Amino acid sequence: MLGYLVRRFALAMLTMWAISILSFVIIQLPPGDFASTYVETQMGGPALVGTPAALVIETALRREYGLDQPLFVQYGKWAWKFIHGDFGVSLEYRRPVREIVGERLLMTIILASTTAVLAWTLSIPIGIYSALRQHKWEDYTVTFVGFLGLAVPDFLLALVLLWISFRLFPDHSIGGLFSPEYRVHAWTIGRVVDLFSHLWIAAFVVGTAGTAALIRVMRANLLDELNKPYVVTARAKGLNEWRVVLKYPVRIALNPLVSTMGYLLPFMMSGSIIVSVVLSLPTEGPLLLRSLLSEDLFTSATILFVLGVLTVIGTLLSDILLGFLDPRIRYVR
């Protein structure tokens, strides 16, 4: 088991290094840079673009932020600072990226964790029940609700809930994660209670599609296992039905679900950008969208790198859990 973990950890380190390069290069692919975008949007509009004054301003900004240097030099400086915990300075906000990202990272992790727990808590028992009631009305009902959850866009569901809240409860808004009096308040018991009173709505909206997908995966996997000879033999020996199902088929059917942890964390973070904008959630999604539109190099590259690291961490955790869940996996070379 130790050798298995060492190999997975070494691959994770190598992958994160490759992700850092891709994150930095991808941000540079669109035409223009922060200097040209800043002149166009902040200094005088499109009419100023291309004028001598604009060129002077752009040249000064590129020299100030090092954007006039070759790409590999920019990456080397950014990576060296990154190793030492310095993520650079946001070109748009003129503040350290660590402060800007850190302010929203906690809320993002809380929302993603709550959504993941909600999705797994609902999908596993519902998927088991649906598989055991195959071709019954309960199975058809779960299937219909699952397809409905997959078909309805999360942002559309958020808009519908906002409209219902506005029409039925005009004094209580479901937008954001805090009430107005707690948005800039210090962390107290009251603020934590207020957070959880708003958190479940955002987790429900963000996790709808993921929960529906996990239900379908769990149902399909369990149906494949229930028809295998070892299950038929256990039933023929007179074992209790729930014991037969839970002891081996469910355990094996969980393997594909555990393997999805690799993309679950970054999906909860990046896949909810539009939902976060609609519900005014203080997460990393809207910050990433804003930094991409303004071509804020260091902020967007840092957030993309964090998404990649979350993918690597999720994959590493899923590999470890799969190794404990199914001992056959860790012996595969």
Sequence and secondary structure as in RCSB ss.txt:
>XXXX:A:sequence
MLGYLVRRFALAMLTMWAISILSFVIIQLPPGDFASTYVETQMGGPALVGTPAALVIETALRREYGLDQPLFVQY
GKWAWKFIHGDFGVSLEYRRPVREIVGERLLMTIILASTTAVLAWTLSIPIGIYSALRQHKWEDYTVTFVGFLGL
AVPDFLLALVLLWISFRLFPDHSIGGLFSPEYRVHAWTIGRVVDLFSHLWIAAFVVGTAGTAALIRVMRANLLDE
LNKPYVVTARAKGLNEWRVVLKYPVRIALNPLVSTMGYLLPFMMSGSIIVSVVLSLPTEGPLLLRSLLSEDLFTS
ATILFVLGVLTVIGTLLSDILLGFLDPRIRYVR
>XXXX:A:secstr
 HHHHHHHHHHHHHHHHHHHHHHHHHHH SSS HHHHHIIIIIS GGGTTSHHHHHHHHHHHHHHTTTS HHHHH
HHHHHHHHTT   B TTT SBHHHHHHHHHHHHHHHHHHHHHHHHHHHHHHHHHHHHTTTSHHHHHHHHHHHHHH
HS HHHHHHHHHHHHHHH TT    SSS GGGTT    HHHHHHHHHHHHHHHHHHHHHHHHHHHHHHHHHHHHH
HTSHHHHHHHHTT  HHHHHHHTHHHHHHHHHHHTHHHHHHHHHHTTHHHHHHHT  SHHHHHHHHHHTT HHHH
HHHHHHHHHHHHHHHHHHHHHHHHH TTGGG  
